């Protein structure tokens, strides 16, 4: 089985009209794998022309658990990471260290596990009026 690639399903392609587009061609191709939260050993690679387009593609989903940035340019990696709408950004294949918060944004959840962020979800806050 070495060297064999198995694909769980075909990627569905669909045309979408973007009324807010300023270009003369207002139709662009979207792929379902960019808009779904995929779990499992799957690597989705999508071509892009500009950094802005890559960020827009990554953020154009209702989900936001993790994004991955691969570049030798640390300044670019940090600039891109700040603009990605996900709970975690792994850069150059390195997972966050011990105590790093774990959690997503948007429909991937807003809670955090791990470190001080996970502990802050446990206490119950009470407001009491006329304390003095």
C-alpha positions as CSV (number, residue, x, y, z in Angstrom):
1,X,0.0,0.0,0.0
2,X,3.0,2.3,0.1
3,X,2.6,5.2,-2.2
4,X,-1.1,4.8,-2.7
5,X,-3.5,7.7,-2.2
6,X,-7.1,6.9,-1.1
7,X,-9.7,9.6,-1.5
8,X,-12.8,9.4,0.6
9,X,-15.0,11.4,-1.7
10,X,-14.7,13.5,-4.8
11,X,-14.5,17.3,-4.3
12,X,-17.7,19.0,-5.5
13,X,-17.2,22.1,-7.5
14,X,-19.8,24.8,-7.9
15,X,-20.1,28.1,-9.5
16,X,-21.1,31.1,-7.3
17,X,-22.0,34.6,-8.4
18,X,-20.4,37.3,-6.3
19,X,-22.4,40.5,-6.7
20,X,-19.9,42.5,-4.6
21,X,-17.0,41.7,-7.0
22,X,-15.6,44.6,-8.9
23,X,-14.0,42.5,-11.6
24,X,-15.6,42.0,-15.0
25,X,-15.8,38.3,-14.3
26,X,-18.1,38.0,-11.3
27,X,-18.2,34.2,-11.2
28,X,-15.7,32.2,-9.2
29,X,-15.3,28.5,-8.4
30,X,-15.8,27.3,-4.9
31,X,-15.0,23.9,-3.5
32,X,-17.1,22.2,-0.8
33,X,-13.9,21.1,1.1
34,X,-13.2,24.8,1.8
35,X,-16.5,25.4,3.4
36,X,-16.9,22.2,5.5
37,X,-15.2,21.3,8.8
38,X,-13.2,18.2,7.8
39,X,-11.8,15.8,10.4
40,X,-9.4,13.1,9.7
41,X,-6.1,12.7,7.9
42,X,-7.0,15.1,5.1
43,X,-4.8,17.7,3.5
44,X,-6.5,20.3,1.4
45,X,-4.3,22.4,-0.7
46,X,-5.8,25.3,-2.7
47,X,-3.9,27.5,-5.2
48,X,-4.0,31.3,-4.7
49,X,-2.3,34.2,-6.4
50,X,-1.9,36.7,-3.5
51,X,-1.6,36.7,0.2
52,X,-4.9,38.6,0.5
53,X,-6.7,35.9,-1.6
54,X,-5.2,33.1,0.6
55,X,-6.5,34.9,3.8
56,X,-9.9,35.4,2.2
57,X,-10.2,31.7,1.2
58,X,-9.2,30.6,4.7
59,X,-11.7,32.9,6.4
60,X,-14.6,32.2,3.9
61,X,-16.1,29.4,6.0
62,X,-18.5,29.2,8.9
63,X,-15.9,27.2,10.8
64,X,-12.6,28.2,12.4
65,X,-10.8,25.6,14.5
66,X,-7.3,25.7,13.0
67,X,-5.4,27.3,10.2
68,X,-2.0,26.3,9.0
69,X,0.7,28.6,7.6
70,X,3.8,27.4,5.9
71,X,6.4,29.9,5.0
72,X,10.1,30.7,5.7
73,X,9.2,34.4,6.1
74,X,8.4,34.9,9.8
75,X,7.1,38.4,9.3
76,X,4.7,37.2,6.7
77,X,3.6,34.2,8.9
78,X,2.8,36.5,11.8
79,X,1.0,39.0,9.5
80,X,-1.1,36.3,8.1
81,X,-1.8,34.6,11.4
82,X,-3.2,37.8,12.9
83,X,-5.7,38.0,10.0
84,X,-7.0,34.4,10.2
85,X,-10.3,33.9,11.9
86,X,-9.6,30.6,13.8
87,X,-8.9,29.7,17.3
88,X,-5.5,28.3,16.5
89,X,-2.9,28.9,13.9
90,X,-0.1,26.3,13.4
91,X,3.0,27.7,11.7
92,X,5.5,25.6,9.9
93,X,4.2,22.4,11.3
94,X,4.7,23.3,14.9
95,X,1.8,22.8,17.4
96,X,1.4,25.2,20.3
97,X,3.4,24.4,23.5
98,X,2.1,23.0,26.7
99,X,-0.6,25.2,28.2
100,X,-1.6,26.7,24.9
101,X,-5.3,27.3,24.5
102,X,-7.2,24.8,22.4
103,X,-10.5,25.9,20.8
104,X,-12.1,27.5,17.7
105,X,-14.0,30.4,16.5
106,X,-17.4,30.8,14.7
107,X,-19.2,27.4,14.4
108,X,-16.1,25.6,15.6
109,X,-16.9,26.8,19.1
110,X,-15.9,29.7,21.2
111,X,-14.6,27.9,24.4
112,X,-11.0,27.3,25.2
113,X,-9.4,24.3,26.9
114,X,-5.9,24.3,28.3
115,X,-3.9,26.8,30.3
116,X,-5.4,29.7,32.1
117,X,-8.0,30.1,29.3
118,X,-9.5,26.8,30.2
119,X,-9.6,27.6,33.9
120,X,-11.4,30.9,33.3
121,X,-14.4,29.0,32.0
122,X,-14.9,27.1,35.3
123,X,-15.8,29.7,37.9
124,X,-19.3,31.0,38.1
125,X,-19.6,34.7,38.3
126,X,-22.2,36.4,40.5
127,X,-23.2,40.0,40.6
128,X,-24.5,41.3,43.9
129,X,-26.1,44.7,44.2
130,X,-26.0,47.0,47.3
131,X,-23.0,45.2,48.8
132,X,-21.9,48.0,51.0
